[in-house]
Amino acid sequence: MAASKPFVSDIKNIRKRAREHIERGAVTDGYKADRETVIRILNEALATEIVCVLRYKYHHYMASGINAQSVAAEFLEHANEEQGHADRIAERITQLGGAPNLSPEGLLTRSHSDYVEGDDLVDMIKENLVAERIAIDSYREIVAYLGNADTTTRRIMEEILAVEEEHAEDMSTLLEELGKKGEPAKPSRA
């Protein structure tokens, strides 16, 4: 049986440090990340989520074709989940003493994903899948960057990453199912 490692903490020192710099809120001396960089990265993730909300909403309203109703419902569900991600990220930015950048000015420049409308249902699904794959890779990089320096932000981004992976799988499944149903794609550009 392995000996357990004792937990030893200097509670007096923790109490003393908690009274210092209380204007920093949740950011204590134990916070090891570069706060300004984390806020910048989170604002990029926030822009990415907002662009995804807008794209999914557009696709929800513009979906047409024999299978459009069920696919549009999936787009709306994803839009709402992306909005929840944006809210969580904005909340974390404020906890870190930053300001969430919600300005439409430069939104696409800050976003990691693009805003592509697509010409038909298949294009819409593909564009959402591409955007989810971009979010997956960029959020993995954010998680790796944060490491143990900001475990709270890392955990938030890991949770969002898991949902983005589910979204990508949903879009991939929709593409596969539409192919089996013979959903017509637009004519090839020869």
N, C-alpha and C positions, 0 to 999 in steps of 0.2 A: 504494500500500500504506500503510495507516494505521500510524503508529508505536504500538508497544505501550507501555502505561503501566507504568513500573517499580514493582515491589513493594518498598516500603521499610518496614521495621519496626524499632523499637528493642527488640531482643531483651533487652538488659540491663534495660530498664524493665519489659518483660513479665515477666521472671524475678523482679524485685523485687516487682512487684504480686502475683504468684502466691503469694508467701510471706506477704502481708498478708491478714488476715481469712480464714485457711484454714478456720475453723469454718463458713464459708458454703458450703463444698463447691463445687458447680458454679456458684454465683452469684458472678461476679466483678464488679469495678468496671465492666466493659464492658456489664453487663446494664442496659438502659435503661428497662425497663417498670416499672410500679408493681407490685411483687411481690405485695403483699397483694391488690390488685384481681385480678391474674392468678390467684392461688390461689382467690379467691372464684368467679371465672368458671369455672375448671376444676372446682370442686366442684359448680357447677350443671350443667356438662356431664356430670360423673360421675353425678349423680342422674338426669339425662336418660337416660343409657345404662343404668343399673340398672332404671329404670322400663320401658325398652324390652325389656330381657332378661325381666323378669317378664311383660310383656304377651305377647311372642312365645312364651314357655314355656306360658303359660295357653292361648293359641290352639293351640299344638302339641298339647296334651293334649285340648282340647275340640273340635277340628275334627271335623265329622261330615258325612256326605253322600257321594255317589258319587265325588266328586273329592277327598275329604278326605285320603287317604293322601299324594298328591304335594304338596298344599298344606301339610299338617302337616310334611312333610320340609323344605320351604322355610322354614317358621316356625322350626323347630329350627336350621337352618343360620344363619339371621339372629340368633337368640338367642345362639348361640355366637360369632358375629362381634361382636355388641354387647358381650358379656362381654369379649372381647379389647380392644375400645375402652375399656371401663371400666378394665381393668387398665393400659393404656397411660397413661390420664389420671391414675390414682391414682399411678403410678410418677413421672410428671412433677411432680405436686404435691409428692411427697416430695423430689425433686431440687431443687425451689425452696425447700425448708425448711418446707413446710407439712405439714398432716395431712389425708389424704383423709377426707372426711366420709361414712362408710359407715353411719351411724346410720339405722335405719328411721324414727326420729322426724323428722317434717318432710320426708321424702323427696319427696312429691308437691309440696310447697311449693317446694323447691329445683329440681325438675325443670322443664324447659321444656315437655316433652310431658305429656299426660294418660295416665292408665291407664283405658282403656275396653275392656271385655271383648267387647262385641258379642253379638248374639243368634244369628247364623248365620255360615256361612263367608264370605259376601259382606261382612257387617258387619265381621268380623274383618280381612279384607283391607283394607277401606276405612279402618278405624281405624289399621292399621299404616302405610298410605300417608299418612294425615294426620300421624301422628307423625314419619314420615321427612321429610315436607315441613317440619314445624316444626324438626326438627334441622338440615336443610339451611339454612334461613334464619338460625337462631340461630348456627350454626357459621360461616356466611359473615360474620356480624357480628363474631364473635370473631376470625376471621382478619384482617379489616380493622382492628379495634381494635389487634391486636398489631403489625401492620405490620413494621417492622424493629427494633422495640424488644426483641422476644423471638422471634428467628427459629426457634429450636428448637421452642418451643410452637406457633408458627404452622405449621411444617411438619407436626407431629403432627396438628394440627387440620385441615390441608388434606388429609392422607391419610385421616383419618376421614371428612371431608366427602365425598371421592370415593366411599367405600364406601356412605355414606348415600344418595348419588345413585343408585348401583347398586341399593340396596334399594328405593328409591322406584320405579325403573323395573321391578324385578321384581314389585312389588305391582300396578303399573299393568297390566303384561302379564298377570298372573294374573286380574285383573278382566276384562280383555278376553277372555281365553281362556274363562273360565267363562261369560261372556255368550254366546259362540259355542256352547258345549256345552249351553246351556239350564239351567244350574244354577239351581234354584228359589231365589228370594229370598223372604224372609218377606212375607206379605201387606202391602200398603200400609196405612198408618194414615190412613184417610179421616176 
